[in-house]
Amino acid sequence: MTQQTKQIPVSSIILDEDIYPRKGIDHRRVGIFSENLRDGFTFDPIEVEPCPDKPGYYRLLDGAHRWSTYKSTGVEEVKAIIKDLDGNDPLLYAATKAIGPKQLTEDEARDTARRAYSRNSSLSSADIGRAIGRARRTVDGYIADLIIFDPPYFDKKAADYDKKSISGLSRKAYLEFLEAFFVLLKQNVKKTTRMAFINADWRDFQNTPAIEEKYKGGILIDDYLDILKKTGWYHTHIIQAPMSSQRFNAGVVSAMQKKNILGVISRYVIVLGQLGLE
């Protein structure tokens, strides 16, 4: 990176929120700076870079509160360090300058990490962490996406969906659809993306006594897990989520008992990542 220092008009400086790591300007801090300036205090030069789409203008890299102070007190020209970042990310560079008594808050650090990574997914968690003052594992948590997938239920709930819903497909076609979907999803998400897959073991239990149920007569959790592993999704958690007891009124329970039916009283949330055993 190269730089030069010179006087530039305050009016030529822009606060570009795309590369500003904070949530906003702290006007109380600007007020304190304004008093300091009136008392003859001299500030360090602000840092800027040439604005890429506005010739003759500069966007702030460091010194937003000093710049706001200059504007509010009528200063027309200031000493500025004009940086050439040589391709380095301006948002992360600006984040490295957010030091001193007012560090980045947790929300600001998280938002900065996500914005930087969304613009350049080749950035490592370590690179981002060094810029925002956070550990690599913390950054991993910031930039990891979570997709919640709750597909239409197989067979049992088909009547509750549109006629074109996958719920009305055959067992084989339903599972083939899910397999194709999981492959497509993996091809179009970041490597850090995780998925929460909500499902239930759907069988024709309302009409079939437990003793008459057949192997692979429905879709069970092991069927989902087989497809997920086959398509490159590996579960880290299986969480049981009980269903509301309101659906099991006295009449329903009595009918199930008479038919010796085993009902479904919970669903499962399978949490998955894209890294298996290495």
N, C-alpha and C positions, 0 to 999 in steps of 0.2 A: 504494500500500500504506500502511496505517495501523498504528500500534502503540501499546501502552501498557506500562508497566513496573510490576510489583507483586510482592509476595511470594506464592508459591503452594506448596502441600504437595508434597513430592517424590513422595509416593504417588499424586498425581493426574497424574503425567507418564508417558506411554507411549512406548516405542520402537517405532514402526510400521515394520516392515521394508519395507513397500510404498513408503515415501518415504525410506528410508535408503540413501544411495549407497554405503556401504561393505559389505564382506563380513562384517564382525563387529566385535566390541569387542576392542581391543588391551589385554589385561589387564596387560601390563607397563607400558603407559602409565598405566593406572588406578592401578597401584601407586605410580608416581612422583608422580602427582597427589595421592594420599592422603598421602604424606609431605609434600608441599608444603603441603597443607591443615593438617596437624598442626603444621607450623612457622609457621602464621599467615599463609600466603599467601592473598591474595584473588583469586578468579577473576572474569572478566567474566561478566555475566548470560548464562544460556543463552537460546536463542530457541525459542519454541513457537508452535503455532497451536491453536485450539479443535478438539478431536477431533470430526469431523463426525457420528459415529454414537454418541458417548458423552458426553452432557451432563455438564459438570463436570470433564471430563478434557481433557488437552492432549497433543498429540503433538509430539515433538522435531523441530525444524528444524536446530538447531545446538547442539552441546554434549553429545553422547552420552557422551563419556568423563568430562566433568565431572559429568554426571548419575549415571553409574555410581560415580564417586568419592563423591558425596554419599550414595548408598544404602549403599555399603560402610562408610562412616564414621559412619553413624547420623544424618546431618543430616536434619531433618524439614521445614524450609521453606527455599526459596531465592528469590533475586531472579530474575525471568524477564521477558524481553521477549515480550509476546503479540502476534503479528503477524496482521494480516488481509491475506492475499495477493491479495485482489480478483480471484480467478480464475486467478492465475498458478500454474503447475505446482509443487506443493510438493516433488516429487523434484528438479527442476532447481534450485529455490531452495536446497534443502539441499546440492546439489552445489556451488553457488557459495560456500558457507560452508566447504567442505572445503579450506581453505588453510592456510598456515603450514608447519610442519616436516613434516607428514604429508599430502602431496597424494594425490589419488586414484591408485591403481595403474592400469596399463593394463587389467587385467581389470575393475576397478571402473568405469572410465570407459566401457568398451565395454558393460558390463551396464546402466549407468545410461542410456546413449544409447538402447539397444534398448528398455528398459522405458518410457522417456518417449515414444518414437516409437510404440510399440505401443498406447499409451493415447490418443495424439493425433497422428495422421498428418499433421495440418496444420502441425506444428512444422517449421521449416526446419533444415537441417544447421547453418546459422550460429547460430541461436538455441541449439541444443543445444551446439554447440561453445563458445560463450561461457560457458555454465554449467559445463561440465566441464573447461574449459581445454584444448581441443583444436582443431586447425584444421578448417575445413569439410570438406576432402577426407578427412581422417581419419574424421570422423563419417560421411561418405558410405559409407566402407568398413565402419564398424560396423553401420549399419542396413540395408545391402544384403542381401537374402535370396538364397540360391542353392537352386534346386530341381533335383534330379537325377532325370531322367526316362529310364528304361530299359524301353521297352515290349516286349511279346512280339514276337519276330521274325516277319517275314512269310514265310509258306509253308514254307520249308525246315525250320523247327523246330516246325511245327504239331503234330506227333505228341507233342512233349514237354510240351504244355500241355493244360489242360482243354478239353473239347469246345466250351465256350462262349467260348473265348478269341478275341480278334480275330486271332490268328495264322492261323486257318483261313478268314478272309474272302478275297474276291476282291481282286485288286490295287486295283481302283477303290474298293471298299468300305473297304479298309484305309486308303487314303490319305484318304478322306472322313472316316473316324473320327478320324484324327490331326488333320485340319484343324479339325473341330468341337472337339476337345479343346484345341487351342492357342488357339482363340477364347475358350472358356470359361475357360481358365487366365488369360488376359490380363485378363479381366473381373473376376477375383477375387483378384488379387495387387496388391501395392504397385507403384508406378511404378519403384521402385528394384530390384525383384526381377529376378534373372538366372536363366537356366536352363542346365543342362548336359545336353544331349540325346545319349544314347548310342545309336549305331546302326551298322549294317553294310550293305554293298551285297549284298542277298540276291537271288541268281539261282539257277536250277536247274543250277548248274555241275557238280554231281556226276554228272549224267546227260547233259549236253549238251556236246559239243566246242565250243571257243571259236569256231570258224568258223561254227557253226550258231546261235549266240546272236543274238537279234533286238533291235532298238531298242525300248526300253520293255517288254522281256520280263520284267524284274524291277523292283525298286525300287532306284534308285541315289541317291547323296548329293545330286545335283542336284534330284531329286524332293522330297527333304526340304527342301532350301533354298528351293525355289519356294514350298512350302506355308508354311514359317515366315515368309518375307518377306510373303506375302499376308495372313497373320494378325497382322502387326505385331511379329514377332520378328526381330531383326537380329543376324547373327552377328559376333562380334568375334574369335573364334579357332576354328580347326579343328585338332584335335589327333589325330594318328594313334596308335592304341593297339594294338600288335602282340598277336596271340593266342598262346597257349601253343604251343610247338613239339611238345608231346606228342600233339596231335591229328593230326600229320602223320608217322605212322610209315612205315617202309619200304614196307609193303604199299599204303598209301593213295597215297603218292607214285608208286609204280610204276604203279598203276591209272590215275592222272591223266595220267601221261606217255603211256601207251598210247592213251588216248582224246583226247589233245591238249586237255586241260581246263586252264583257268586258274582256280585256286582263290582263295578269300578267306583272306588270312593276317593281316588286321588289321581293327579296328573304328575308328570315329571318334567323338570327343567334340566336339560342336559347342557352343561356349559362346555364349550369346545374351543380349542386353539388349533393351529396348523403345524405344530411341532410334535412329532411322535418321539419314540425312543431313538437316540442317536448313538 
